[in-house]
Amino acid sequence: MSNYYVVTKQGKSGSVAFWNGRELLSADNSHPNFNRIVAALENGDDATALFNPESAIRREFRHLSERVAVSNGNVYFDGDPVVDKITEKIVDALEKNKSFAPFVRFLEKCYTNPNEHSRINLFRWLEANGFEINGSGDIIAYKGTNSDFSSKHVGPGIVNGVEVNRVVSAPGNIVEMARSEVQHDPSQGCSHGLHIANWDYARSWGDVVVQVLVNPRDVVSVPTDSGEQKMRVCRYIAIDEVTHPIDAFSEYDNIRDDTIAQVDTRQNYKKLQRDSKGRFVKA
């Protein structure tokens, strides 16, 4: 039997029935896609997906990333089910017809982190701090510094490819150190590593607060003595001095993404090489 549809309207109400050759689908004007369904059918298009928007989104999501998929409400990475907060965030975005791409990007970056325990630590942090990520899937965090953006404590690091004895997190700086030199043990509070924090902790610690972005790949540990308020990482990008916390997926996302691209290009980060200890050196 060929495809056909019937639309009935009475006053401000209406309904549509559509046979796609396999099943009979119907919707009334309370359906969020009602007008789109009618328009598609009038144009001779297959409107099957519009009757079930969640299924349509899930199909799109499955094609959005080669490594991430959704099936029957479950999220999969490389074919394996993902059971953590990211699942809730993705499913919630699907159900509310919101952007799920940031969570896809986050998940892909998270699984480039070489240490499974570090990934578990990261999810502890995100659950405690509202899952603040930007549109690129990077973690939004903060660092309290001296008024000149220098670190409160003296310690080695690499800023824009140059080894220093005191880190300076001025806007635009790429700050890093060898991952092997960052304390992984969460039971150790103040120890070796680059420390970033949530807004409240950073504000109480520094003269000024700098917003930073952290690739999930670069998370090493979340010290247990801080109530998931701070985190040790091996790399972050300082974005700007801020006087209030930045909302996830805000209008600042494009600015942050552009800033990252400019900084990486200007500092030729991709041309940097590592020495035998994993430290970055100029090419």
RODO-2510 file (C-alpha; in nm, 4 decimals, decimal comma):
residues 283
     n   res          X          Y          Z
     1     m     0,0000     0,0000     0,0000
     2     s     0,1381     0,3457    -0,0864
     3     n     0,1957     0,6149     0,1745
     4     y    -0,0960     0,8404     0,2565
     5     y    -0,2064     1,0886     0,5173
     6     v    -0,5248     1,2479     0,6453
     7     v    -0,5445     1,5834     0,8204
     8     t    -0,8555     1,6944     1,0028
     9     k    -0,9077     2,0418     1,1452
    10     q    -1,1872     2,1920     1,3480
    11     g    -1,1513     2,5431     1,4814
    12     k    -0,8126     2,5691     1,6522
    13     s    -0,7784     2,1931     1,6941
    14     g    -0,6521     1,9401     1,4457
    15     s    -0,5114     1,5935     1,4017
    16     v    -0,3145     1,4022     1,1436
    17     a    -0,2898     1,0333     1,0572
    18     f    -0,0080     0,9006     0,8395
    19     w     0,0497     0,5554     0,6917
    20     n     0,4181     0,5150     0,5990
    21     g     0,3773     0,1715     0,4465
    22     r     0,4636    -0,0046     0,7715
    23     e     0,2562     0,1467     1,0503
    24     l    -0,0174     0,3995     1,1145
    25     l     0,1053     0,7085     1,2988
    26     s    -0,1128     0,9830     1,4434
    27     a    -0,0753     1,3126     1,6265
    28     d    -0,2954     1,6014     1,7302
    29     n    -0,2117     1,9676     1,7557
    30     s    -0,0704     1,9236     2,1075
    31     h     0,2237     1,7376     1,9529
    32     p     0,5343     1,9650     1,9465
    33     n     0,5977     1,8801     1,5814
    34     f     0,2369     1,8997     1,4608
    35     n     0,2878     2,1885     1,2177
    36     r     0,6139     2,0399     1,0896
    37     i     0,4432     1,7040     1,0341
    38     v     0,1634     1,8607     0,8311
    39     a     0,4098     2,0711     0,6286
    40     a     0,6301     1,7698     0,5571
    41     l     0,3358     1,5591     0,4433
    42     e     0,2013     1,8361     0,2250
    43     n     0,5462     1,8530     0,0592
    44     g     0,5436     1,4790     0,0018
    45     d     0,8176     1,4086     0,2570
    46     d     0,8393     1,1125     0,4944
    47     a     0,7333     1,2494     0,8336
    48     t     0,7889     0,9289     1,0323
    49     a     1,0744     1,0689     1,2420
    50     l     0,8727     1,3783     1,3356
    51     f     0,6095     1,1691     1,5112
    52     n     0,8734     1,0436     1,7555
    53     p     1,1228     1,3293     1,8029
    54     e     1,3239     1,1447     2,0688
    55     s     1,3959     0,8591     1,8306
    56     a     1,4951     1,1051     1,5611
    57     i     1,7355     1,2828     1,7917
    58     r     1,8875     0,9574     1,9021
    59     r     1,9496     0,8580     1,5424
    60     e     2,1134     1,1936     1,4775
    61     f     2,3199     1,1585     1,7928
    62     r     2,4404     0,8174     1,6861
    63     h     2,5704     0,9698     1,3661
    64     l     2,7160     1,2741     1,5378
    65     s     3,0164     1,0831     1,6712
    66     e     3,1869     0,7683     1,5558
    67     r     3,2517     0,6634     1,9168
    68     v     2,9327     0,7667     2,0976
    69     a     2,5880     0,6166     2,0460
    70     v     2,2464     0,6094     2,2116
    71     s     2,0124     0,3130     2,1993
    72     n     1,6976     0,2610     2,4040
    73     g     1,7949     0,5310     2,6512
    74     n     2,1465     0,3952     2,7039
    75     v     2,4678     0,5737     2,6122
    76     y     2,7528     0,3763     2,4606
    77     f     3,1174     0,4626     2,4050
    78     d     3,2971     0,2385     2,1554
    79     g     3,0092    -0,0049     2,1971
    80     d     3,0395    -0,0291     2,5758
    81     p     2,7656     0,1137     2,8004
    82     v     2,8521     0,4272     2,9961
    83     v     2,7108     0,4306     3,3482
    84     d     2,7746     0,7659     3,5152
    85     k     2,6501     1,1250     3,5256
    86     i     2,7212     1,1827     3,1585
    87     t     2,4446     0,9351     3,0761
    88     e     2,1904     1,1411     3,2698
    89     k     2,3057     1,4630     3,1061
    90     i     2,2827     1,3243     2,7538
    91     v     1,9442     1,1614     2,8054
    92     d     1,8118     1,4772     2,9719
    93     a     1,9322     1,6873     2,6771
    94     l     1,7626     1,4498     2,4361
    95     e     1,4333     1,4551     2,6228
    96     k     1,4338     1,8360     2,6476
    97     n     1,5455     1,8825     2,2876
    98     k     1,8578     2,0688     2,4020
    99     s     2,2100     2,0573     2,2641
   100     f     2,3860     1,7342     2,3503
   101     a     2,7007     1,8025     2,1452
   102     p     2,8998     1,9475     2,4409
   103     f     2,8462     1,6259     2,6352
   104     v     2,9553     1,4182     2,3362
   105     r     3,2727     1,6218     2,3068
   106     f     3,3311     1,5966     2,6811
   107     l     3,2869     1,2198     2,6786
   108     e     3,5279     1,1740     2,3897
   109     k     3,7892     1,3929     2,5597
   110     c     3,7346     1,2199     2,8920
   111     y     3,8211     0,8812     2,7422
   112     t     4,1520     1,0150     2,6132
   113     n     4,2544     1,0483     2,9795
   114     p     4,5028     0,7609     3,0221
   115     n     4,4050     0,6820     3,3827
   116     e     4,0681     0,5273     3,4662
   117     h     4,0961     0,6338     3,8302
   118     s     4,1517     0,9933     3,7158
   119     r     3,8294     0,9719     3,5162
   120     i     3,6446     0,8507     3,8265
   121     n     3,7938     1,1420     4,0205
   122     l     3,6775     1,3797     3,7500
   123     f     3,3182     1,2611     3,7742
   124     r     3,3313     1,3158     4,1507
   125     w     3,4296     1,6744     4,0801
   126     l     3,1603     1,7307     3,8201
   127     e     2,8849     1,5798     4,0322
   128     a     2,9831     1,8044     4,3236
   129     n     3,0179     2,1193     4,1140
   130     g     2,7241     2,1104     3,8760
   131     f     2,8865     1,9556     3,5698
   132     e     3,0199     2,2873     3,4435
   133     i     3,1558     2,2387     3,0908
   134     n     3,1603     2,4641     2,7877
   135     g     3,0419     2,4024     2,4347
   136     s     3,3720     2,2406     2,3417
   137     g     3,3430     1,9826     2,6192
   138     d     3,6147     2,1393     2,8343
   139     i     3,5764     2,1877     3,2088
   140     i     3,5082     2,5388     3,3347
   141     a     3,7087     2,6017     3,6513
   142     y     3,8855     2,8814     3,8379
   143     k     4,2199     2,9656     3,9929
   144     g     4,2885     3,2110     4,2755
   145     t     4,6123     3,4033     4,2182
   146     n     4,8060     3,7058     4,3352
   147     s     4,7016     4,0389     4,1840
   148     d     4,9645     3,9970     3,9087
   149     f     4,8234     3,6503     3,8208
   150     s     5,1221     3,4733     3,9780
   151     s     5,0664     3,1603     4,1848
   152     k     5,0331     3,1921     4,5607
   153     h     5,3093     2,9355     4,6047
   154     v     5,6476     2,9002     4,4381
   155     g     5,6707     2,5852     4,2299
   156     p     5,7920     2,4659     3,8901
   157     g     5,5787     2,4669     3,5820
   158     i     5,5794     2,5467     3,2127
   159     v     5,4099     2,8617     3,0838
   160     n     5,3746     2,9005     2,7089
   161     g     5,6533     2,6472     2,6583
   162     v     5,8988     2,8086     2,8994
   163     e     6,0024     2,6491     3,2294
   164     v     5,9371     2,8753     3,5286
   165     n     5,9747     2,8593     3,9071
   166     r     5,6437     3,0363     3,9716
   167     v     5,3429     2,9880     3,7483
   168     v     5,1704     3,2968     3,6083
   169     s     4,8093     3,2410     3,4976
   170     a     4,7654     3,5632     3,3016
   171     p     4,4808     3,5545     3,0460
   172     g     4,5905     3,3629     2,7373
   173     n     4,8654     3,1640     2,9080
   174     i     4,8956     2,7898     2,8581
   175     v     5,0105     2,6421     3,1890
   176     e     5,1322     2,2844     3,2175
   177     m     5,3683     2,0363     3,3763
   178     a     5,4590     1,6745     3,3156
   179     r     5,1717     1,4497     3,4169
   180     s     5,4176     1,2180     3,5912
   181     e     5,5080     1,5023     3,8290
   182     v     5,1468     1,5632     3,9390
   183     q     5,0411     1,3847     4,2589
   184     h     4,7837     1,1254     4,1653
   185     d     4,6912     1,0054     4,5163
   186     p     4,3662     1,1855     4,6147
   187     s     4,4395     1,1285     4,9852
   188     q     4,7274     1,3740     4,9526
   189     g     4,5821     1,7246     4,9906
   190     c     4,8374     1,9940     4,9144
   191     s     5,0939     1,8273     4,6920
   192     h     5,2664     1,8490     4,3544
   193     g     5,0578     1,9577     4,0582
   194     l     4,8655     2,2410     3,9005
   195     h     4,5692     2,3209     4,1220
   196     i     4,2395     2,4609     3,9961
   197     a     3,9135     2,4932     4,1887
   198     n     3,5451     2,5755     4,1880
   199     w     3,4383     2,9371     4,2183
   200     d     3,3942     2,9535     4,5959
   201     y     3,7282     2,7926     4,6742
   202     a     3,9210     3,0034     4,4212
   203     r     3,7584     3,3262     4,5404
   204     s     3,8505     3,2532     4,9030
   205     w     4,2067     3,1702     4,8066
   206     g     4,3265     3,4441     4,5710
   207     d     4,3468     3,8210     4,5336
   208     v     4,1997     3,7796     4,1860
   209     v     4,0184     3,4876     4,0225
   210     v     4,1034     3,3627     3,6748
   211     q     3,8665     3,1495     3,4726
   212     v     4,0475     2,8493     3,3265
   213     l     3,9562     2,5707     3,0880
   214     v     4,0722     2,2148     3,1442
   215     n     4,0593     1,9380     2,8876
   216     p     3,9189     1,6271     3,0659
   217     r     4,2245     1,4449     2,9331
   218     d     4,4467     1,6502     3,1654
   219     v     4,2736     1,5785     3,4973
   220     v     4,4919     1,3816     3,7403
   221     s     4,3202     1,3772     4,0814
   222     v     4,0629     1,5380     4,3099
   223     p     4,2005     1,5686     4,6655
   224     t     3,9581     1,4234     4,9193
   225     d     4,0464     1,6848     5,1828
   226     s     3,8728     1,9639     4,9914
   227     g     3,5225     1,8234     4,9571
   228     e     3,5656     1,8063     4,5770
   229     q     3,6353     2,1805     4,5617
   230     k     3,9797     2,1633     4,4021
   231     m     4,1479     1,9441     4,1435
   232     r     4,5020     1,8663     4,0302
   233     v     4,5666     1,8802     3,6574
   234     c     4,8673     1,8755     3,4267
   235     r     4,7477     2,1459     3,1878
   236     y     4,5020     2,4349     3,1688
   237     i     4,4430     2,7485     2,9664
   238     a     4,3910     3,0769     3,1520
   239     i     4,1028     3,2628     2,9872
   240     d     4,0307     3,5834     3,1749
   241     e     4,0033     3,7481     3,5150
   242     v     3,6436     3,7150     3,6338
   243     t     3,4375     3,8615     3,9160
   244     h     3,1585     3,6035     3,9071
   245     p     3,1178     3,2408     3,7987
   246     i     3,0560     3,1775     3,4291
   247     d     2,7427     2,9852     3,3305
   248     a     2,7917     2,6663     3,1330
   249     f     2,6863     2,6961     2,7660
   250     s     2,6634     3,0734     2,8034
   251     e     2,7270     3,3406     2,5461
   252     y     3,0933     3,3220     2,6462
   253     d     3,1387     2,9816     2,4835
   254     n     3,2318     3,1218     2,1435
   255     i     3,4751     3,3653     2,3013
   256     r     3,6424     3,0846     2,4928
   257     d     3,6630     2,8626     2,1875
   258     d     3,8141     3,1432     1,9798
   259     t     4,0604     3,2251     2,2564
   260     i     4,1798     2,8670     2,2751
   261     a     4,2358     2,8553     1,8996
   262     q     4,4282     3,1840     1,9045
   263     v     4,6420     3,0855     2,2008
   264     d     4,7299     2,7452     2,0595
   265     t     4,8203     2,9017     1,7265
   266     r     5,0173     3,1907     1,8747
   267     q     5,2168     2,9728     2,1109
   268     n     5,2623     2,6939     1,8547
   269     y     5,1609     2,4462     2,1197
   270     k     5,1353     2,1613     1,8715
   271     k     5,5023     2,2105     1,7812
   272     l     5,6198     2,1656     2,1389
   273     q     5,7996     1,8433     2,2230
   274     r     5,8489     1,6490     2,5464
   275     d     6,1786     1,5531     2,7047
   276     s     6,2579     1,2162     2,8659
   277     k     6,0608     1,3162     3,1785
   278     g     5,7520     1,4156     2,9823
   279     r     5,8125     1,7898     3,0244
   280     f     5,7377     2,0230     2,7364
   281     v     6,0315     2,1830     2,5579
   282     k     6,0523     2,4104     2,2584
   283     a     6,0908     2,2374     1,9226
***
